Amino acid sequence: MNKINMKAILLVFFLQLAVGVAWYASMPASLSAGSLLGDGLSQPPVNIVLLVACAAFVYVFFSAWLLVKTRGKSSAGGFFLVIGTWLFAVLPNFVFIAVHLNMNSSDALYLLSFGAISALLAAIILPLWPSSRLIFKS
């Protein structure tokens, strides 16, 4: 039985946090006015940061668990599984929110960009770095 590679999960998680900091710092002015996240220049509230960090970790852990449970013969299959999960599960929710909140296309694209980059990081690293198997069980 394959096990989940926690080193790969932590690497993807910390890379996503680094991308999230850059993503937050480049927030457009149209989204920063009156948002819960602040203005993009000041620090966001701690509870929002913890919520986003927890959501990112759960997403990476779920992706790794899904890859272990549906282990295919190639890394390309794992890549397409993670990208497909984002395309068919996460993307429709963002589109619904953008339409419901009546956002313009640049703001919706900005909101989608973090999820796309996070999914791409997970899709590249997790399938290529599977957990090592133990030959002897203790």
N, CA and C atoms as an extended XYZ file, in Angstrom:
414
Properties=species:S:1:pos:R:3:atomname:S:1:resname:S:1:resid:I:1 pbc="F F F"
N         0.835       -1.182        0.000 N   MET     1
C         0.000        0.000        0.000 CA  MET     1
C         0.883        1.251        0.000 C   MET     1
N         0.561        2.166       -0.860 N   ASN     2
C         1.299        3.424       -0.908 CA  ASN     2
C         0.863        4.321        0.232 C   ASN     2
N         1.790        5.086        0.729 N   LYS     3
C         1.477        6.038        1.786 CA  LYS     3
C         1.617        7.443        1.237 C   LYS     3
N         1.031        8.376        1.930 N   ILE     4
C         1.087        9.770        1.522 CA  ILE     4
C         2.464       10.335        1.860 C   ILE     4
N         3.050       11.047        0.916 N   ASN     5
C         4.370       11.646        1.110 CA  ASN     5
C         4.198       13.007        1.790 C   ASN     5
N         4.432       13.059        3.079 N   MET     6
C         4.249       14.298        3.840 CA  MET     6
C         5.273       15.366        3.456 C   MET     6
N         6.466       14.963        3.031 N   LYS     7
C         7.464       15.945        2.599 CA  LYS     7
C         6.971       16.693        1.366 C   LYS     7
N         6.367       15.966        0.432 N   ALA     8
C         5.833       16.605       -0.776 CA  ALA     8
C         4.667       17.521       -0.424 C   ALA     8
N         3.828       17.092        0.510 N   ILE     9
C         2.693       17.916        0.930 CA  ILE     9
C         3.187       19.216        1.559 C   ILE     9
N         4.164       19.114        2.441 N   LEU    10
C         4.697       20.320        3.087 CA  LEU    10
C         5.396       21.237        2.090 C   LEU    10
N         6.116       20.669        1.116 N   LEU    11
C         6.759       21.491        0.102 CA  LEU    11
C         5.724       22.265       -0.711 C   LEU    11
N         4.684       21.570       -1.169 N   VAL    12
C         3.633       22.229       -1.944 CA  VAL    12
C         2.926       23.276       -1.087 C   VAL    12
N         2.651       22.952        0.167 N   PHE    13
C         1.964       23.884        1.062 CA  PHE    13
C         2.772       25.168        1.254 C   PHE    13
N         4.074       25.031        1.519 N   PHE    14
C         4.888       26.226        1.735 CA  PHE    14
C         5.083       27.025        0.444 C   PHE    14
N         5.154       26.346       -0.689 N   LEU    15
C         5.202       27.066       -1.960 CA  LEU    15
C         3.901       27.827       -2.205 C   LEU    15
N         2.778       27.206       -1.846 N   GLN    16
C         1.490       27.886       -1.994 CA  GLN    16
C         1.394       29.086       -1.059 C   GLN    16
N         1.936       28.985        0.132 N   LEU    17
C         1.950       30.136        1.038 CA  LEU    17
C         2.793       31.265        0.468 C   LEU    17
N         3.935       30.938       -0.134 N   ALA    18
C         4.780       31.968       -0.740 CA  ALA    18
C         4.060       32.632       -1.915 C   ALA    18
N         3.391       31.835       -2.729 N   VAL    19
C         2.604       32.389       -3.835 CA  VAL    19
C         1.454       33.225       -3.292 C   VAL    19
N         0.858       32.794       -2.200 N   GLY    20
C        -0.242       33.543       -1.596 CA  GLY    20
C         0.176       34.911       -1.088 C   GLY    20
N         1.374       35.000       -0.533 N   VAL    21
C         1.875       36.298       -0.066 CA  VAL    21
C         2.059       37.238       -1.253 C   VAL    21
N         2.665       36.736       -2.337 N   ALA    22
C         2.844       37.563       -3.539 CA  ALA    22
C         1.501       37.915       -4.162 C   ALA    22
N         0.582       36.970       -4.157 N   TRP    23
C        -0.759       37.180       -4.716 CA  TRP    23
C        -1.501       38.252       -3.920 C   TRP    23
N        -1.401       38.186       -2.613 N   TYR    24
C        -2.078       39.172       -1.768 CA  TYR    24
C        -1.471       40.563       -1.943 C   TYR    24
N        -0.161       40.629       -2.086 N   ALA    25
C         0.508       41.923       -2.236 CA  ALA    25
C         0.159       42.605       -3.558 C   ALA    25
N        -0.252       41.819       -4.538 N   SER    26
C        -0.591       42.400       -5.838 CA  SER    26
C        -2.098       42.551       -6.039 C   SER    26
N        -2.853       42.655       -4.950 N   MET    27
C        -4.309       42.767       -5.034 CA  MET    27
C        -4.716       44.051       -5.754 C   MET    27
N        -5.630       43.939       -6.728 N   PRO    28
C        -6.088       45.152       -7.419 CA  PRO    28
C        -6.899       46.058       -6.495 C   PRO    28
N        -6.874       47.340       -6.802 N   ALA    29
C        -7.576       48.314       -5.960 CA  ALA    29
C        -9.078       48.084       -5.957 C   ALA    29
N        -9.627       47.550       -7.045 N   SER    30
C       -11.070       47.316       -7.094 CA  SER    30
C       -11.518       46.239       -6.122 C   SER    30
N       -10.653       45.307       -5.822 N   LEU    31
C       -10.991       44.266       -4.841 CA  LEU    31
C       -10.650       44.681       -3.417 C   LEU    31
N        -9.673       45.543       -3.247 N   SER    32
C        -9.223       45.881       -1.902 CA  SER    32
C       -10.154       46.842       -1.182 C   SER    32
N       -10.908       47.617       -1.894 N   ALA    33
C       -11.808       48.583       -1.248 CA  ALA    33
C       -12.961       47.854       -0.576 C   ALA    33
N       -12.996       47.937        0.729 N   GLY    34
C       -14.099       47.343        1.493 CA  GLY    34
C       -14.069       45.830        1.579 C   GLY    34
N       -12.936       45.205        1.352 N   SER    35
C       -12.898       43.759        1.443 CA  SER    35
C       -12.471       43.320        2.839 C   SER    35
N       -12.715       42.058        3.126 N   LEU    36
C       -12.301       41.497        4.414 CA  LEU    36
C       -10.785       41.356        4.503 C   LEU    36
N       -10.131       41.330        3.349 N   LEU    37
C        -8.696       41.094        3.327 CA  LEU    37
C        -7.871       42.337        3.597 C   LEU    37
N        -8.476       43.486        3.605 N   GLY    38
C        -7.729       44.714        3.818 CA  GLY    38
C        -7.469       45.407        2.502 C   GLY    38
N        -6.440       46.210        2.448 N   ASP    39
C        -6.174       46.989        1.243 CA  ASP    39
C        -5.010       46.455        0.425 C   ASP    39
N        -4.449       45.332        0.763 N   GLY    40
C        -3.331       44.779        0.017 CA  GLY    40
C        -1.987       45.290        0.504 C   GLY    40
N        -1.969       46.386        1.234 N   LEU    41
C        -0.715       46.934        1.742 CA  LEU    41
C        -0.529       46.638        3.222 C   LEU    41
N        -1.619       46.654        3.965 N   SER    42
C        -1.542       46.346        5.390 CA  SER    42
C        -1.708       44.839        5.594 C   SER    42
N        -1.437       44.401        6.807 N   GLN    43
C        -1.559       42.978        7.106 CA  GLN    43
C        -3.025       42.593        7.237 C   GLN    43
N        -3.399       41.433        6.686 N   PRO    44
C        -4.780       40.965        6.841 CA  PRO    44
C        -5.011       40.467        8.264 C   PRO    44
N        -6.266       40.343        8.674 N   PRO    45
C        -6.547       39.812       10.014 CA  PRO    45
C        -6.015       38.383       10.161 C   PRO    45
N        -5.591       38.053       11.359 N   VAL    46
C        -4.981       36.750       11.630 CA  VAL    46
C        -5.960       35.614       11.342 C   VAL    46
N        -7.233       35.789       11.674 N   ASN    47
C        -8.193       34.702       11.448 CA  ASN    47
C        -8.367       34.404        9.964 C   ASN    47
N        -8.283       35.412        9.108 N   ILE    48
C        -8.380       35.198        7.663 CA  ILE    48
C        -7.132       34.473        7.156 C   ILE    48
N        -5.966       34.849        7.651 N   VAL    49
C        -4.721       34.196        7.248 CA  VAL    49
C        -4.747       32.727        7.648 C   VAL    49
N        -5.174       32.438        8.864 N   LEU    50
C        -5.252       31.045        9.324 CA  LEU    50
C        -6.277       30.241        8.523 C   LEU    50
N        -7.387       30.866        8.192 N   LEU    51
C        -8.412       30.188        7.396 CA  LEU    51
C        -7.891       29.839        6.007 C   LEU    51
N        -7.205       30.764        5.360 N   VAL    52
C        -6.644       30.508        4.035 CA  VAL    52
C        -5.546       29.448        4.116 C   VAL    52
N        -4.700       29.510        5.124 N   ALA    53
C        -3.636       28.517        5.292 CA  ALA    53
C        -4.218       27.131        5.537 C   ALA    53
N        -5.233       27.032        6.377 N   CYS    54
C        -5.880       25.739        6.623 CA  CYS    54
C        -6.539       25.198        5.361 C   CYS    54
N        -7.196       26.069        4.608 N   ALA    55
C        -7.834       25.644        3.358 CA  ALA    55
C        -6.792       25.148        2.355 C   ALA    55
N        -5.664       25.830        2.271 N   ALA    56
C        -4.599       25.405        1.357 CA  ALA    56
C        -4.032       24.053        1.776 C   ALA    56
N        -3.825       23.846        3.081 N   PHE    57
C        -3.296       22.570        3.551 CA  PHE    57
C        -4.286       21.437        3.306 C   PHE    57
N        -5.549       21.673        3.566 N   VAL    58
C        -6.570       20.642        3.328 CA  VAL    58
C        -6.634       20.295        1.845 C   VAL    58
N        -6.541       21.310        0.980 N   TYR    59
C        -6.563       21.059       -0.461 CA  TYR    59
C        -5.370       20.191       -0.885 C   TYR    59
N        -4.181       20.517       -0.407 N   VAL    60
C        -2.990       19.746       -0.773 CA  VAL    60
C        -3.080       18.331       -0.211 C   VAL    60
N        -3.517       18.186        1.024 N   PHE    61
C        -3.629       16.860        1.627 CA  PHE    61
C        -4.667       16.020        0.890 C   PHE    61
N        -5.807       16.628        0.520 N   PHE    62
C        -6.825       15.899       -0.233 CA  PHE    62
C        -6.292       15.473       -1.594 C   PHE    62
N        -5.554       16.347       -2.248 N   SER    63
C        -4.986       15.997       -3.557 CA  SER    63
C        -4.014       14.825       -3.427 C   SER    63
N        -3.177       14.845       -2.400 N   ALA    64
C        -2.228       13.750       -2.187 CA  ALA    64
C        -2.968       12.455       -1.847 C   ALA    64
N        -3.990       12.537       -1.031 N   TRP    65
C        -4.772       11.351       -0.681 CA  TRP    65
C        -5.455       10.783       -1.925 C   TRP    65
N        -6.005       11.656       -2.755 N   LEU    66
C        -6.667       11.219       -3.980 CA  LEU    66
C        -5.682       10.545       -4.925 C   LEU    66
N        -4.478       11.082       -5.009 N   LEU    67
C        -3.463       10.462       -5.859 CA  LEU    67
C        -3.060        9.085       -5.344 C   LEU    67
N        -2.990        8.924       -4.031 N   VAL    68
C        -2.631        7.627       -3.470 CA  VAL    68
C        -3.752        6.618       -3.716 C   VAL    68
N        -4.983        7.041       -3.556 N   LYS    69
C        -6.114        6.127       -3.722 CA  LYS    69
C        -6.369        5.740       -5.168 C   LYS    69
N        -6.004        6.606       -6.109 N   THR    70
C        -6.232        6.329       -7.525 CA  THR    70
C        -4.918        6.217       -8.266 C   THR    70
N        -3.944        5.603       -7.656 N   ARG    71
C        -2.596        5.553       -8.202 CA  ARG    71
C        -2.603        4.900       -9.571 C   ARG    71
N        -2.225        5.667      -10.580 N   GLY    72
C        -2.146        5.165      -11.946 CA  GLY    72
C        -0.742        4.713      -12.272 C   GLY    72
N        -0.540        4.439      -13.516 N   LYS    73
C         0.771        3.971      -13.962 CA  LYS    73
C         1.726        5.114      -14.274 C   LYS    73
N         1.214        6.322      -14.491 N   SER    74
C         2.102        7.414      -14.899 CA  SER    74
C         1.873        8.659      -14.057 C   SER    74
N         2.876        9.517      -14.067 N   SER    75
C         2.754       10.800      -13.382 CA  SER    75
C         1.836       11.746      -14.148 C   SER    75
N         1.746       11.543      -15.465 N   ALA    76
C         0.856       12.382      -16.277 CA  ALA    76
C        -0.600       12.171      -15.871 C   ALA    76
N        -0.946       10.948      -15.530 N   GLY    77
C        -2.314       10.679      -15.062 CA  GLY    77
C        -2.611       11.408      -13.761 C   GLY    77
N        -1.644       11.454      -12.852 N   GLY    78
C        -1.809       12.194      -11.602 CA  GLY    78
C        -1.905       13.688      -11.840 C   GLY    78
N        -1.102       14.198      -12.782 N   PHE    79
C        -1.166       15.611      -13.131 CA  PHE    79
C        -2.568       15.979      -13.610 C   PHE    79
N        -3.094       15.187      -14.544 N   PHE    80
C        -4.419       15.481      -15.085 CA  PHE    80
C        -5.525       15.262      -14.064 C   PHE    80
N        -5.314       14.367      -13.113 N   LEU    81
C        -6.306       14.168      -12.049 CA  LEU    81
C        -6.399       15.402      -11.158 C   LEU    81
N        -5.271       15.962      -10.754 N   VAL    82
C        -5.273       17.149       -9.892 CA  VAL    82
C        -5.823       18.357      -10.649 C   VAL    82
N        -5.388       18.544      -11.880 N   ILE    83
C        -5.892       19.660      -12.685 CA  ILE    83
C        -7.382       19.474      -12.960 C   ILE    83
N        -7.802       18.256      -13.240 N   GLY    84
C        -9.225       17.990      -13.478 CA  GLY    84
C       -10.072       18.244      -12.247 C   GLY    84
N        -9.548       17.917      -11.078 N   THR    85
C       -10.271       18.204       -9.839 CA  THR    85
C       -10.486       19.699       -9.679 C   THR    85
N        -9.442       20.477       -9.983 N   TRP    86
C        -9.591       21.927       -9.887 CA  TRP    86
C       -10.562       22.448      -10.944 C   TRP    86
N       -10.452       21.944      -12.165 N   LEU    87
C       -11.307       22.439      -13.248 CA  LEU    87
C       -12.786       22.144      -13.024 C   LEU    87
N       -13.081       20.941      -12.525 N   PHE    88
C       -14.479       20.528      -12.437 CA  PHE    88
C       -15.095       20.655      -11.049 C   PHE    88
N       -14.291       20.925      -10.026 N   ALA    89
C       -14.842       21.090       -8.678 CA  ALA    89
C       -14.668       22.509       -8.146 C   ALA    89
N       -13.507       23.079       -8.317 N   VAL    90
C       -13.217       24.394       -7.741 CA  VAL    90
C       -13.593       25.523       -8.695 C   VAL    90
N       -13.228       25.396       -9.955 N   LEU    91
C       -13.482       26.458      -10.928 CA  LEU    91
C       -14.952       26.844      -11.047 C   LEU    91
N       -15.892       25.899      -11.104 N   PRO    92
C       -17.303       26.322      -11.186 CA  PRO    92
C       -17.765       27.166       -9.998 C   PRO    92
N       -17.229       26.912       -8.819 N   ASN    93
C       -17.593       27.729       -7.660 CA  ASN    93
C       -17.100       29.158       -7.812 C   ASN    93
N       -15.882       29.345       -8.311 N   PHE    94
C       -15.366       30.692       -8.548 CA  PHE    94
C       -16.190       31.420       -9.599 C   PHE    94
N       -16.556       30.703      -10.659 N   VAL    95
C       -17.350       31.325      -11.716 CA  VAL    95
C       -18.713       31.736      -11.171 C   VAL    95
N       -19.321       30.883      -10.369 N   PHE    96
C       -20.617       31.211       -9.772 CA  PHE    96
C       -20.500       32.450       -8.882 C   PHE    96
N       -19.454       32.505       -8.077 N   ILE    97
C       -19.267       33.658       -7.189 CA  ILE    97
C       -19.036       34.930       -7.999 C   ILE    97
N       -18.234       34.832       -9.059 N   ALA    98
C       -17.969       36.014       -9.889 CA  ALA    98
C       -19.242       36.521      -10.548 C   ALA    98
N       -20.075       35.614      -11.025 N   VAL    99
C       -21.339       36.022      -11.653 CA  VAL    99
C       -22.299       36.560      -10.591 C   VAL    99
N       -22.369       35.886       -9.470 N   HIS   100
C       -23.297       36.291       -8.412 CA  HIS   100
C       -22.925       37.648       -7.815 C   HIS   100
N       -21.639       37.907       -7.660 N   LEU   101
C       -21.191       39.172       -7.087 CA  LEU   101
C       -21.013       40.264       -8.138 C   LEU   101
N       -21.293       39.926       -9.391 N   ASN   102
C       -21.243       40.890      -10.484 CA  ASN   102
C       -19.858       41.525      -10.613 C   ASN   102
N       -18.822       40.684      -10.648 N   MET   103
C       -17.443       41.154      -10.757 CA  MET   103
C       -17.083       41.376      -12.221 C   MET   103
N       -16.131       42.279      -12.437 N   ASN   104
C       -15.640       42.420      -13.802 CA  ASN   104
C       -14.641       41.300      -14.089 C   ASN   104
N       -14.258       41.150      -15.334 N   SER   105
C       -13.441       40.002      -15.735 CA  SER   105
C       -12.035       40.038      -15.135 C   SER   105
N       -11.442       41.213      -14.954 N   SER   106
C       -10.092       41.259      -14.396 CA  SER   106
C       -10.079       40.857      -12.919 C   SER   106
N       -11.110       41.240      -12.164 N   ASP   107
C       -11.184       40.828      -10.764 CA  ASP   107
C       -11.426       39.322      -10.646 C   ASP   107
N       -12.294       38.784      -11.486 N   ALA   108
C       -12.554       37.340      -11.467 CA  ALA   108
C       -11.295       36.568      -11.866 C   ALA   108
N       -10.569       37.074      -12.847 N   LEU   109
C        -9.330       36.428      -13.265 CA  LEU   109
C        -8.291       36.469      -12.149 C   LEU   109
N        -8.237       37.575      -11.414 N   TYR   110
C        -7.312       37.678      -10.285 CA  TYR   110
C        -7.665       36.633       -9.216 C   TYR   110
N        -8.947       36.485       -8.919 N   LEU   111
C        -9.351       35.502       -7.919 CA  LEU   111
C        -9.068       34.074       -8.384 C   LEU   111
N        -9.211       33.810       -9.658 N   LEU   112
C        -8.938       32.477      -10.187 CA  LEU   112
C        -7.443       32.162      -10.234 C   LEU   112
N        -6.626       33.186      -10.339 N   SER   113
C        -5.196       32.965      -10.530 CA  SER   113
C        -4.546       32.232       -9.370 C   SER   113
N        -4.906       32.554       -8.137 N   PHE   114
C        -4.290       31.872       -6.997 CA  PHE   114
C        -4.653       30.394       -6.984 C   PHE   114
N        -5.914       30.085       -7.234 N   GLY   115
C        -6.327       28.681       -7.276 CA  GLY   115
C        -5.656       27.923       -8.402 C   GLY   115
N        -5.507       28.566       -9.547 N   ALA   116
C        -4.856       27.910      -10.683 CA  ALA   116
C        -3.386       27.641      -10.397 C   ALA   116
N        -2.700       28.604       -9.816 N   ILE   117
C        -1.277       28.412       -9.502 CA  ILE   117
C        -1.114       27.353       -8.415 C   ILE   117
N        -1.987       27.361       -7.437 N   SER   118
C        -1.921       26.346       -6.369 CA  SER   118
C        -2.165       24.953       -6.926 C   SER   118
N        -3.157       24.820       -7.798 N   ALA   119
C        -3.437       23.516       -8.405 CA  ALA   119
C        -2.277       23.069       -9.289 C   ALA   119
N        -1.673       23.998      -10.002 N   LEU   120
C        -0.553       23.653      -10.863 CA  LEU   120
C         0.659       23.185      -10.044 C   LEU   120
N         0.930       23.855       -8.927 N   LEU   121
C         2.020       23.408       -8.048 CA  LEU   121
C         1.762       21.999       -7.533 C   LEU   121
N         0.544       21.752       -7.079 N   ALA   122
C         0.203       20.421       -6.569 CA  ALA   122
C         0.252       19.381       -7.673 C   ALA   122
N        -0.194       19.743       -8.874 N   ALA   123
C        -0.225       18.782       -9.983 CA  ALA   123
C         1.168       18.440      -10.493 C   ALA   123
N         2.104       19.347      -10.325 N   ILE   124
C         3.468       19.068      -10.780 CA  ILE   124
C         4.248       18.288       -9.737 C   ILE   124
N         4.172       18.697       -8.480 N   ILE   125
C         5.039       18.108       -7.450 CA  ILE   125
C         4.496       16.788       -6.901 C   ILE   125
N         3.227       16.720       -6.567 N   LEU   126
C         2.708       15.524       -5.895 CA  LEU   126
C         2.812       14.241       -6.723 C   LEU   126
N         2.441       14.233       -8.016 N   PRO   127
C         2.577       12.977       -8.763 CA  PRO   127
C         4.025       12.584       -9.039 C   PRO   127
N         4.917       13.555       -9.105 N   LEU   128
C         6.313       13.236       -9.408 CA  LEU   128
C         7.112       12.801       -8.190 C   LEU   128
N         6.593       13.037       -6.989 N   TRP   129
C         7.321       12.691       -5.775 CA  TRP   129
C         6.455       11.784       -4.904 C   TRP   129
N         6.252       10.543       -5.335 N   PRO   130
C         5.452        9.636       -4.522 CA  PRO   130
C         6.209        9.184       -3.282 C   PRO   130
N         5.489        8.641       -2.352 N   SER   131
C         6.101        8.140       -1.129 CA  SER   131
C         6.922        6.904       -1.453 C   SER   131
N         8.039        6.755       -0.750 N   SER   132
C         8.852        5.563       -0.960 CA  SER   132
C         8.199        4.391       -0.241 C   SER   132
N         8.306        3.255       -0.850 N   ARG   133
C         7.707        2.048       -0.257 CA  ARG   133
C         8.732        1.357        0.635 C   ARG   133
N         8.235        0.773        1.683 N   LEU   134
C         9.089       -0.018        2.567 CA  LEU   134
C         9.097       -1.460        2.094 C   LEU   134
N        10.267       -2.043        1.970 N   ILE   135
C        10.351       -3.427        1.525 CA  ILE   135
C        10.004       -4.355        2.688 C   ILE   135
N        10.522       -4.042        3.848 N   PHE   136
C        10.286       -4.877        5.011 CA  PHE   136
C         9.387       -4.160        5.995 C   PHE   136
N         8.372       -4.841        6.450 N   LYS   137
C         7.483       -4.262        7.473 CA  LYS   137
C         7.995       -4.695        8.821 C   LYS   137
N         7.910       -3.808        9.792 N   SER   138
C         8.386       -4.154       11.128 CA  SER   138
C         7.263       -4.669       11.978 C   SER   138
